[in-house]
Amino acid sequence: MAGSLPLFDQVELERLRAEREKLQRDLARGGMDAHSRIRKEQRLALATARQIQIERRLGIGKRR
């Protein structure tokens, strides 16, 4: 994936952002058992990590 094209990264980034927004809405709404909540939190953490990696590769993220 390190050699992927920026266009692919941009499409993947948009998909990850949409997935993260959906997971955040679901978690904020609540109404699920503990196992489902833990799974959604784990998926959110993984999606966030992937989003950060792509943003850093594209040079979109925060600069220090």
N, C-alpha and C positions, 0 to 999 in steps of 0.2 A: 504494500500500500504506500510505501515511502516514495515510489516513483510514479504515483498516479498523477493524472493531469489536473490542473487547477479547476477546470470545468467540472470534473467528477467530484472533486473535493467540495466545490460550491453546492452541487446537488445534494451530496451527502450531508453537508452542513445544514441545509434547509430542512432535510428530512429529520435530522437530529433535533433541531430547534422545535419542530412541530411535535415530535415525540415527547420531548421534555415538557413542553407546554401542556400537553394532554395528561401526562403523568402528574404534573404539579396540580392541575385542576382536580384530577381524581383524588389525589391525596388530601387536598384542601377540603373537598366535599365530605370525605369520610364515609361512614356507613359500611365498612368492610371488616372482615375478621383480621386477626393479627397476622396470620400467614400471608394473606393477600397484600396487606399493607407492607410487610417486610419485603416481599418480592417486588412490589412497585418501587419501594425506596431503593432497592438494589439496582433495578433497571434504570432509575433516575440517576443514580451515582455513576453507573457505567456510561450512560448517554452523555452526562456532563463531562466525564473524562475524555470521551471520544471527541466531543465538541471542542474542548480546550486544545487537544492535540491538533485538530484540523485548523483551528483559528491560528495557532502558533505557526503552523506550517505555511499558512496563507499570509501571515503577517497582520492579522486582523485584531488580535488580542491586545490587551493593555501593554504599554511599554513602560519600563522602569526608568 
